[in-house]
Amino acid sequence: MIIASAIWHEGHLLTGKRHCDCIKVAAILVAHGIGRLPITGQQGFLTDDKRFISRNAAAIHAITCGQIKELKFSSTELFSEDLW
């Protein structure tokens, strides 16, 4: 099951309900001297077994495990709005 949106950014896994929340976390880290802008990390999702998966893999995963019935915002990628 998908439990959070996530972004891999400069060796850090940032999580939140939506990807914009992950970007806000990254901005806080940058303000404290950890990492740098722009936030260009790979966007994906965190699973309940703590795996980071891409938007494409997350789309298949969410449908296969019954978390969602269909994608609403893309034909191949999962968006946090598909979940919450």
C-alpha positions as CSV (number, residue, x, y, z in Angstrom):
1,M,0.0,0.0,0.0
2,I,1.1,3.6,-0.6
3,I,1.6,5.5,2.6
4,A,3.2,8.8,1.5
5,S,4.3,10.9,-1.3
6,A,8.1,11.0,-1.5
7,I,11.0,12.8,-3.2
8,W,14.6,11.6,-3.3
9,H,16.7,14.8,-3.1
10,E,20.4,14.8,-2.6
11,G,20.5,11.6,-0.7
12,H,17.5,12.3,1.5
13,L,14.1,10.7,1.3
14,L,11.5,13.5,1.9
15,T,8.0,12.4,2.6
16,G,4.6,14.0,3.0
17,K,1.0,13.7,2.1
18,R,1.5,15.5,-1.2
19,H,4.7,16.2,-3.2
20,C,4.4,19.9,-2.4
21,D,4.8,18.9,1.3
22,C,8.0,17.1,0.4
23,I,9.3,20.3,-1.3
24,K,8.4,22.3,1.8
25,V,10.5,19.9,3.9
26,A,13.4,20.3,1.4
27,A,13.2,24.1,1.7
28,I,13.4,23.8,5.5
29,L,16.5,21.6,5.1
30,V,18.1,24.1,2.7
31,A,17.4,26.9,5.1
32,H,19.4,24.9,7.7
33,G,22.3,24.3,5.3
34,I,21.4,20.8,4.3
35,G,21.0,20.4,0.5
36,R,20.5,23.1,-2.0
37,L,17.9,24.5,-4.4
38,P,16.4,23.8,-6.8
39,I,14.6,20.7,-5.6
40,T,15.2,18.3,-8.6
41,G,15.0,14.9,-7.0
42,Q,12.9,12.0,-8.3
43,Q,9.3,12.1,-7.3
44,G,7.6,8.9,-6.3
45,F,5.9,7.3,-3.3
46,L,6.7,5.4,-0.1
47,T,5.1,2.0,0.4
48,D,4.0,0.4,3.7
49,D,7.1,-1.8,3.5
50,K,9.3,1.4,3.3
51,R,10.2,1.1,-0.4
52,F,10.6,4.2,-2.6
53,I,8.9,3.6,-5.9
54,S,8.5,5.8,-9.0
55,R,5.2,7.4,-10.0
56,N,4.8,4.7,-12.7
57,A,5.4,1.8,-10.4
58,A,3.2,3.4,-7.8
59,A,0.3,3.6,-10.2
60,I,0.5,-0.2,-10.8
61,H,1.0,-0.9,-7.1
62,A,-1.9,1.2,-5.9
63,I,-4.3,-0.4,-8.4
64,T,-3.0,-4.0,-7.9
65,C,-3.3,-3.8,-4.1
66,G,-6.8,-2.3,-4.4
67,Q,-5.9,1.1,-2.9
68,I,-7.5,2.8,-5.9
69,K,-9.6,1.6,-8.8
70,E,-8.2,3.8,-11.5
71,L,-5.9,6.7,-12.2
72,K,-7.6,10.1,-12.5
73,F,-4.8,12.5,-13.5
74,S,-2.5,10.5,-15.8
75,S,-2.7,7.3,-17.8
76,T,0.6,6.0,-16.4
77,E,1.6,7.8,-13.3
78,L,0.2,8.0,-9.8
79,F,-0.5,11.5,-8.3
80,S,-1.1,12.0,-4.6
81,E,-4.5,13.4,-5.6
82,D,-5.4,9.9,-6.9
83,L,-5.0,8.7,-3.3
84,W,-6.1,11.6,-1.0
